[in-house]
């Protein structure tokens, strides 16, 4: 999940850097970040399902919190990416 988040954030960085200079690159990078977040969402659900197999209560709680925070960051990535797409559309 962390790797997917890192890749999505790199795409957000590219999208923001391209604003005002290259609308196609900005939109493509933002769309790529959204796609990566969807993959993160699938990884989140798979991870949450795997938690049912973990016997240790403390580990289960810690992982659940980590997964939840990664999911929240992913939602923020989508919010920023959608703002980038909106900015490109408004600029046109």
The first five atom37 places (N, CA, C, CB, O) and aatype in JSON, in Angstrom:
{
  "aatype": [20, 20, 20, 20, 20, 20, 20, 20, 20, 20, 20, 20, 20, 20, 20, 20, 20, 20, 20, 20, 20, 20, 20, 20, 20, 20, 20, 20, 20, 20, 20, 20, 20, 20, 20, 20, 20, 20, 20, 20, 20, 20, 20, 20, 20, 20, 20, 20, 20, 20, 20, 20, 20, 20, 20, 20, 20, 20, 20, 20, 20, 20, 20, 20, 20, 20, 20, 20, 20, 20, 20, 20, 20, 20, 20, 20, 20, 20, 20, 20, 20, 20, 20, 20, 20, 20, 20, 20, 20, 20, 20, 20],
  "atom_mask": [
    [1, 1, 1, 1, 1],
    [1, 1, 1, 1, 1],
    [1, 1, 1, 1, 1],
    [1, 1, 1, 1, 1],
    [1, 1, 1, 1, 1],
    [1, 1, 1, 1, 1],
    [1, 1, 1, 1, 1],
    [1, 1, 1, 1, 1],
    [1, 1, 1, 1, 1],
    [1, 1, 1, 1, 1],
    [1, 1, 1, 1, 1],
    [1, 1, 1, 1, 1],
    [1, 1, 1, 1, 1],
    [1, 1, 1, 1, 1],
    [1, 1, 1, 1, 1],
    [1, 1, 1, 1, 1],
    [1, 1, 1, 1, 1],
    [1, 1, 1, 1, 1],
    [1, 1, 1, 1, 1],
    [1, 1, 1, 1, 1],
    [1, 1, 1, 1, 1],
    [1, 1, 1, 1, 1],
    [1, 1, 1, 1, 1],
    [1, 1, 1, 1, 1],
    [1, 1, 1, 1, 1],
    [1, 1, 1, 1, 1],
    [1, 1, 1, 1, 1],
    [1, 1, 1, 1, 1],
    [1, 1, 1, 1, 1],
    [1, 1, 1, 1, 1],
    [1, 1, 1, 1, 1],
    [1, 1, 1, 1, 1],
    [1, 1, 1, 1, 1],
    [1, 1, 1, 1, 1],
    [1, 1, 1, 1, 1],
    [1, 1, 1, 1, 1],
    [1, 1, 1, 1, 1],
    [1, 1, 1, 1, 1],
    [1, 1, 1, 1, 1],
    [1, 1, 1, 1, 1],
    [1, 1, 1, 1, 1],
    [1, 1, 1, 1, 1],
    [1, 1, 1, 1, 1],
    [1, 1, 1, 1, 1],
    [1, 1, 1, 1, 1],
    [1, 1, 1, 1, 1],
    [1, 1, 1, 1, 1],
    [1, 1, 1, 1, 1],
    [1, 1, 1, 1, 1],
    [1, 1, 1, 1, 1],
    [1, 1, 1, 1, 1],
    [1, 1, 1, 1, 1],
    [1, 1, 1, 1, 1],
    [1, 1, 1, 1, 1],
    [1, 1, 1, 1, 1],
    [1, 1, 1, 1, 1],
    [1, 1, 1, 1, 1],
    [1, 1, 1, 1, 1],
    [1, 1, 1, 1, 1],
    [1, 1, 1, 1, 1],
    [1, 1, 1, 1, 1],
    [1, 1, 1, 1, 1],
    [1, 1, 1, 1, 1],
    [1, 1, 1, 1, 1],
    [1, 1, 1, 1, 1],
    [1, 1, 1, 1, 1],
    [1, 1, 1, 1, 1],
    [1, 1, 1, 1, 1],
    [1, 1, 1, 1, 1],
    [1, 1, 1, 1, 1],
    [1, 1, 1, 1, 1],
    [1, 1, 1, 1, 1],
    [1, 1, 1, 1, 1],
    [1, 1, 1, 1, 1],
    [1, 1, 1, 1, 1],
    [1, 1, 1, 1, 1],
    [1, 1, 1, 1, 1],
    [1, 1, 1, 1, 1],
    [1, 1, 1, 1, 1],
    [1, 1, 1, 1, 1],
    [1, 1, 1, 1, 1],
    [1, 1, 1, 1, 1],
    [1, 1, 1, 1, 1],
    [1, 1, 1, 1, 1],
    [1, 1, 1, 1, 1],
    [1, 1, 1, 1, 1],
    [1, 1, 1, 1, 1],
    [1, 1, 1, 1, 1],
    [1, 1, 1, 1, 1],
    [1, 1, 1, 1, 1],
    [1, 1, 1, 1, 1],
    [1, 1, 1, 1, 1]
  ],
  "atom_positions": [
    [[0.82, -1.19, 0.0], [0.0, 0.0, 0.0], [0.87, 1.26, 0.0], [-0.94, -0.01, 1.2], [0.56, 2.24, -0.66]],
    [[1.96, 1.2, 0.75], [2.85, 2.37, 0.81], [3.47, 2.64, -0.56], [3.95, 2.14, 1.87], [3.65, 3.8, -0.95]],
    [[3.81, 1.58, -1.27], [4.4, 1.75, -2.59], [3.4, 2.38, -3.56], [4.87, 0.39, -3.14], [3.77, 3.26, -4.35]],
    [[2.15, 1.95, -3.5], [1.12, 2.54, -4.35], [0.9, 4.01, -4.01], [-0.2, 1.76, -4.21], [0.72, 4.84, -4.9]],
    [[0.92, 4.32, -2.72], [0.79, 5.72, -2.3], [1.94, 6.57, -2.81], [0.7, 5.81, -0.77], [1.74, 7.69, -3.28]],
    [[3.15, 6.03, -2.7], [4.33, 6.77, -3.16], [4.23, 7.05, -4.66], [5.63, 5.99, -2.85], [4.53, 8.15, -5.11]],
    [[3.82, 6.04, -5.43], [3.67, 6.23, -6.88], [2.58, 7.26, -7.18], [3.33, 4.88, -7.57], [2.75, 8.11, -8.06]],
    [[1.48, 7.2, -6.45], [0.39, 8.16, -6.67], [0.85, 9.57, -6.35], [-0.83, 7.78, -5.82], [0.51, 10.52, -7.06]],
    [[1.61, 9.72, -5.28], [2.11, 11.05, -4.92], [3.1, 11.6, -5.93], [2.76, 11.01, -3.55], [3.14, 12.8, -6.18]],
    [[3.9, 10.71, -6.52], [4.79, 11.16, -7.6], [3.98, 11.67, -8.78], [5.74, 10.02, -8.04], [4.35, 12.65, -9.42]],
    [[2.88, 11.0, -9.08], [2.01, 11.45, -10.18], [1.37, 12.8, -9.84], [0.92, 10.39, -10.48], [1.24, 13.66, -10.71]],
    [[0.96, 12.96, -8.6], [0.4, 14.25, -8.17], [1.45, 15.35, -8.32], [-0.1, 14.18, -6.7], [1.13, 16.45, -8.78]],
    [[2.67, 15.05, -7.95], [3.76, 16.02, -8.08], [3.93, 16.43, -9.55], [5.09, 15.44, -7.53], [4.07, 17.61, -9.86]],
    [[3.92, 15.44, -10.43], [4.04, 15.72, -11.87], [2.86, 16.55, -12.36], [4.13, 14.4, -12.66], [3.03, 17.49, -13.13]],
    [[1.66, 16.19, -11.9], [0.45, 16.9, -12.33], [0.5, 18.37, -11.91], [-0.8, 16.24, -11.76], [0.2, 19.26, -12.7]],
    [[0.88, 18.6, -10.67], [0.94, 19.98, -10.17], [2.04, 20.77, -10.88], [1.17, 20.0, -8.64], [1.86, 21.94, -11.21]],
    [[3.18, 20.13, -11.11], [4.28, 20.8, -11.8], [3.91, 21.15, -13.24], [5.53, 19.93, -11.77], [4.45, 22.1, -13.8]],
    [[3.0, 20.38, -13.83], [2.62, 20.6, -15.23], [1.49, 21.61, -15.4], [2.21, 19.3, -15.85], [1.21, 22.05, -16.51]],
    [[0.86, 21.98, -14.31], [-0.24, 22.95, -14.41], [0.26, 24.25, -15.04], [-0.85, 23.23, -13.02], [1.31, 24.77, -14.68]],
    [[-0.51, 24.75, -15.98], [-0.15, 26.0, -16.63], [0.83, 25.85, -17.76], [0.41, 26.93, -15.64], [0.93, 26.74, -18.61]],
    [[1.55, 24.74, -17.81], [2.54, 24.54, -18.86], [2.09, 23.47, -19.86], [3.88, 24.16, -18.26], [2.2, 23.66, -21.07]],
    [[1.59, 22.36, -19.36], [1.22, 21.24, -20.21], [-0.03, 20.58, -19.64], [2.38, 20.2, -20.34], [0.05, 19.72, -18.76]],
    [[-1.17, 20.98, -20.14], [-2.45, 20.5, -19.62], [-2.61, 19.0, -19.8], [-3.6, 21.22, -20.29], [-3.15, 18.32, -18.92]],
    [[-2.15, 18.46, -20.93], [-2.29, 17.03, -21.18], [-1.5, 16.2, -20.17], [-1.84, 16.69, -22.6], [-1.99, 15.19, -19.67]],
    [[-0.29, 16.63, -19.89], [0.55, 15.93, -18.91], [-0.06, 16.02, -17.52], [1.97, 16.51, -18.89], [-0.07, 15.04, -16.78]],
    [[-0.58, 17.19, -17.18], [-1.19, 17.37, -15.86], [-2.4, 16.45, -15.7], [-1.61, 18.84, -15.65], [-2.55, 15.79, -14.68]],
    [[-3.25, 16.41, -16.72], [-4.44, 15.56, -16.66], [-4.07, 14.09, -16.65], [-5.36, 15.86, -17.85], [-4.64, 13.31, -15.88]],
    [[-3.13, 13.71, -17.47], [-2.7, 12.31, -17.53], [-2.1, 11.87, -16.19], [-1.67, 12.11, -18.66], [-2.39, 10.76, -15.72]],
    [[-1.3, 12.7, -15.59], [-0.69, 12.36, -14.3], [-1.75, 12.28, -13.21], [0.38, 13.39, -13.92], [-1.69, 11.39, -12.35]],
    [[-2.71, 13.19, -13.22], [-3.79, 13.16, -12.23], [-4.64, 11.91, -12.41], [-4.68, 14.42, -12.36], [-5.01, 11.27, -11.42]],
    [[-4.95, 11.56, -13.64], [-5.71, 10.34, -13.9], [-4.93, 9.1, -13.44], [-6.05, 10.22, -15.39], [-5.51, 8.16, -12.91]],
    [[-3.63, 9.12, -13.66], [-2.79, 8.01, -13.2], [-2.8, 7.87, -11.69], [-1.38, 8.19, -13.68], [-2.8, 6.76, -11.16]],
    [[-2.81, 9.01, -10.99], [-2.87, 8.98, -9.52], [-4.19, 8.39, -9.05], [-2.68, 10.41, -8.94], [-4.23, 7.63, -8.08]],
    [[-5.26, 8.74, -9.72], [-6.58, 8.19, -9.36], [-6.61, 6.68, -9.6], [-7.7, 8.89, -10.17], [-7.15, 5.94, -8.79]],
    [[-6.04, 6.25, -10.7], [-5.97, 4.81, -10.99], [-5.18, 4.07, -9.92], [-5.33, 4.57, -12.37], [-5.58, 2.99, -9.47]],
    [[-4.07, 4.65, -9.51], [-3.27, 4.02, -8.45], [-4.03, 3.98, -7.13], [-1.96, 4.77, -8.26], [-3.88, 3.03, -6.37]],
    [[-4.84, 4.99, -6.86], [-5.62, 4.98, -5.63], [-6.66, 3.87, -5.68], [-6.3, 6.33, -5.41], [-6.96, 3.26, -4.65]],
    [[-7.21, 3.6, -6.84], [-8.18, 2.49, -6.96], [-7.49, 1.16, -6.67], [-8.82, 2.47, -8.38], [-8.07, 0.28, -6.03]],
    [[-6.26, 1.02, -7.13], [-5.49, -0.19, -6.8], [-5.21, -0.25, -5.3], [-4.17, -0.23, -7.59], [-5.24, -1.33, -4.71]],
    [[-4.93, 0.89, -4.7], [-4.72, 0.96, -3.26], [-5.97, 0.53, -2.51], [-4.31, 2.38, -2.85], [-5.89, -0.17, -1.5]],
    [[-7.11, 0.93, -3.02], [-8.38, 0.56, -2.4], [-8.57, -0.96, -2.4], [-9.55, 1.24, -3.14], [-9.03, -1.54, -1.42]],
    [[-8.21, -1.6, -3.51], [-8.3, -3.06, -3.59], [-7.32, -3.71, -2.61], [-8.01, -3.55, -5.03], [-7.65, -4.7, -1.96]],
    [[-6.13, -3.15, -2.51], [-5.13, -3.67, -1.56], [-5.63, -3.5, -0.12], [-3.76, -2.96, -1.75], [-5.4, -4.36, 0.72]],
    [[-6.3, -2.4, 0.14], [-6.86, -2.14, 1.47], [-7.87, -3.23, 1.84], [-7.54, -0.75, 1.51], [-7.8, -3.81, 2.93]],
    [[-8.79, -3.5, 0.93], [-9.81, -4.51, 1.23], [-9.19, -5.9, 1.39], [-10.86, -4.54, 0.13], [-9.62, -6.67, 2.25]],
    [[-8.21, -6.21, 0.58], [-7.52, -7.49, 0.72], [-6.79, -7.58, 2.06], [-6.54, -7.71, -0.44], [-6.81, -8.61, 2.72]],
    [[-6.15, -6.49, 2.44], [-5.44, -6.45, 3.72], [-6.38, -6.58, 4.89], [-4.65, -5.17, 3.84], [-6.09, -7.29, 5.86]],
    [[-7.52, -5.91, 4.81], [-8.49, -6.0, 5.89], [-9.03, -7.42, 6.0], [-9.65, -5.01, 5.66], [-9.26, -7.92, 7.11]],
    [[-9.24, -8.08, 4.87], [-9.71, -9.47, 4.9], [-8.65, -10.38, 5.52], [-10.07, -9.94, 3.48], [-8.99, -11.3, 6.27]],
    [[-7.39, -10.14, 5.21], [-6.31, -10.94, 5.77], [-6.17, -10.77, 7.28], [-5.0, -10.58, 5.1], [-5.65, -11.65, 7.96]],
    [[-6.63, -9.65, 7.8], [-6.55, -9.42, 9.24], [-7.34, -10.46, 10.04], [-7.06, -8.02, 9.57], [-7.05, -10.71, 11.21]],
    [[-8.33, -11.04, 9.4], [-9.15, -12.04, 10.1], [-8.33, -13.28, 10.47], [-10.34, -12.44, 9.24], [-8.71, -14.04, 11.37]],
    [[-7.22, -13.49, 9.77], [-6.38, -14.66, 10.03], [-5.32, -14.42, 11.11], [-5.7, -15.09, 8.76], [-4.66, -15.36, 11.55]],
    [[-5.16, -13.18, 11.52], [-4.12, -12.85, 12.51], [-4.68, -13.08, 13.91], [-3.62, -11.38, 12.34], [-5.72, -12.52, 14.28]],
    [[-3.98, -13.89, 14.67], [-4.43, -14.24, 16.02], [-4.14, -13.14, 17.05], [-3.76, -15.54, 16.47], [-4.96, -12.88, 17.93]],
    [[-2.98, -12.5, 16.92], [-2.55, -11.51, 17.91], [-3.4, -10.24, 17.8], [-1.05, -11.16, 17.71], [-3.38, -9.55, 16.78]],
    [[-4.13, -9.94, 18.84], [-5.04, -8.8, 18.86], [-4.32, -7.48, 18.64], [-5.8, -8.75, 20.17], [-4.79, -6.64, 17.87]],
    [[-3.18, -7.28, 19.3], [-2.45, -6.02, 19.17], [-1.94, -5.81, 17.74], [-1.27, -5.99, 20.15], [-2.0, -4.7, 17.21]],
    [[-1.44, -6.87, 17.14], [-0.96, -6.75, 15.76], [-2.13, -6.45, 14.82], [-0.24, -8.05, 15.32], [-2.0, -5.63, 13.9]],
    [[-3.25, -7.1, 15.04], [-4.43, -6.88, 14.21], [-4.89, -5.42, 14.3], [-5.58, -7.83, 14.63], [-5.22, -4.81, 13.29]],
    [[-4.9, -4.88, 15.51], [-5.32, -3.48, 15.7], [-4.32, -2.53, 15.05], [-5.45, -3.16, 17.21], [-4.72, -1.56, 14.4]],
    [[-3.03, -2.79, 15.21], [-2.0, -1.92, 14.63], [-2.08, -1.92, 13.1], [-0.6, -2.38, 15.08], [-2.0, -0.87, 12.47]],
    [[-2.24, -3.1, 12.53], [-2.34, -3.16, 11.07], [-3.6, -2.49, 10.56], [-2.3, -4.61, 10.6], [-3.58, -1.8, 9.54]],
    [[-4.7, -2.7, 11.27], [-5.95, -2.07, 10.85], [-5.79, -0.55, 10.82], [-7.1, -2.47, 11.8], [-6.25, 0.1, 9.89]],
    [[-5.13, 0.0, 11.83], [-4.91, 1.45, 11.88], [-4.01, 1.91, 10.73], [-4.29, 1.85, 13.22], [-4.27, 2.94, 10.11]],
    [[-2.96, 1.15, 10.45], [-2.07, 1.48, 9.34], [-2.82, 1.44, 8.01], [-0.88, 0.51, 9.3], [-2.69, 2.35, 7.19]],
    [[-3.6, 0.4, 7.81], [-4.39, 0.29, 6.57], [-5.38, 1.45, 6.46], [-5.13, -1.06, 6.52], [-5.56, 2.01, 5.38]],
    [[-6.02, 1.79, 7.57], [-7.0, 2.87, 7.56], [-6.34, 4.2, 7.19], [-7.69, 2.99, 8.94], [-6.9, 4.98, 6.42]],
    [[-5.18, 4.44, 7.73], [-4.48, 5.71, 7.42], [-4.03, 5.76, 5.97], [-3.26, 5.89, 8.35], [-4.1, 6.8, 5.33]],
    [[-3.56, 4.63, 5.46], [-3.19, 4.58, 4.03], [-4.41, 4.86, 3.16], [-2.57, 3.2, 3.67], [-4.31, 5.56, 2.16]],
    [[-5.54, 4.31, 3.54], [-6.77, 4.53, 2.8], [-7.16, 6.01, 2.82], [-7.9, 3.67, 3.37], [-7.58, 6.56, 1.8]],
    [[-7.03, 6.65, 3.97], [-7.34, 8.08, 4.07], [-6.41, 8.91, 3.19], [-7.24, 8.55, 5.52], [-6.85, 9.86, 2.54]],
    [[-5.14, 8.55, 3.18], [-4.2, 9.27, 2.31], [-4.58, 9.08, 0.84], [-2.75, 8.78, 2.56], [-4.48, 10.01, 0.04]],
    [[-5.01, 7.88, 0.5], [-5.45, 7.62, -0.86], [-6.64, 8.49, -1.26], [-5.81, 6.16, -1.03], [-6.7, 8.99, -2.38]],
    [[-7.57, 8.67, -0.34], [-8.72, 9.53, -0.61], [-8.27, 10.98, -0.83], [-9.72, 9.46, 0.54], [-8.85, 11.69, -1.66]],
    [[-7.27, 11.4, -0.1], [-6.74, 12.76, -0.27], [-6.06, 12.9, -1.63], [-5.74, 13.1, 0.85], [-6.17, 13.94, -2.28]],
    [[-5.38, 11.85, -2.06], [-4.76, 11.85, -3.39], [-5.82, 12.08, -4.46], [-4.0, 10.52, -3.66], [-5.62, 12.87, -5.38]],
    [[-6.95, 11.39, -4.34], [-8.04, 11.56, -5.31], [-8.57, 12.99, -5.27], [-9.19, 10.55, -5.03], [-8.83, 13.58, -6.32]],
    [[-8.74, 13.55, -4.09], [-9.21, 14.93, -3.97], [-8.28, 15.9, -4.69], [-9.34, 15.32, -2.5], [-8.75, 16.78, -5.42]],
    [[-6.99, 15.74, -4.49], [-6.02, 16.63, -5.13], [-6.01, 16.41, -6.64], [-4.6, 16.41, -4.55], [-5.98, 17.38, -7.41]],
    [[-6.05, 15.16, -7.06], [-6.05, 14.86, -8.5], [-7.28, 15.45, -9.18], [-5.99, 13.34, -8.73], [-7.18, 16.0, -10.28]],
    [[-8.42, 15.34, -8.54], [-9.63, 15.92, -9.11], [-9.53, 17.44, -9.19], [-10.86, 15.52, -8.29], [-10.05, 18.05, -10.12]],
    [[-8.88, 18.05, -8.22], [-8.67, 19.51, -8.25], [-7.78, 19.9, -9.42], [-8.06, 20.0, -6.93], [-8.0, 20.92, -10.07]],
    [[-6.77, 19.08, -9.68], [-5.87, 19.35, -10.81], [-6.66, 19.28, -12.11], [-4.69, 18.33, -10.83], [-6.54, 20.16, -12.96]],
    [[-7.48, 18.24, -12.28], [-8.28, 18.11, -13.49], [-9.23, 19.3, -13.62], [-9.06, 16.78, -13.47], [-9.41, 19.83, -14.72]],
    [[-9.84, 19.71, -12.53], [-10.73, 20.88, -12.54], [-9.97, 22.13, -12.95], [-11.36, 21.08, -11.16], [-10.48, 22.94, -13.74]],
    [[-8.76, 22.31, -12.43], [-7.96, 23.48, -12.78], [-7.61, 23.48, -14.26], [-6.68, 23.53, -11.94], [-7.63, 24.53, -14.9]],
    [[-7.31, 22.31, -14.8], [-6.99, 22.23, -16.23], [-8.23, 22.58, -17.04], [-6.48, 20.8, -16.61], [-8.14, 23.33, -18.02]],
    [[-9.37, 22.06, -16.65], [-10.61, 22.34, -17.39], [-10.96, 23.82, -17.31], [-11.78, 21.48, -16.84], [-11.38, 24.41, -18.3]],
    [[-10.79, 24.42, -16.16], [-11.1, 25.83, -15.97], [-10.15, 26.71, -16.79], [-11.03, 26.19, -14.49], [-10.54, 27.77, -17.28]],
    [[-8.92, 26.26, -16.91], [-7.9, 26.99, -17.64], [-8.19, 27.02, -19.15], [-6.54, 26.38, -17.38], [-7.82, 27.97, -19.84]],
    [[-8.86, 25.98, -19.65], [-9.11, 25.86, -21.09], [-10.08, 26.87, -21.6], [-9.6, 24.5, -21.41], [-10.38, 26.88, -22.8]]
  ]
}
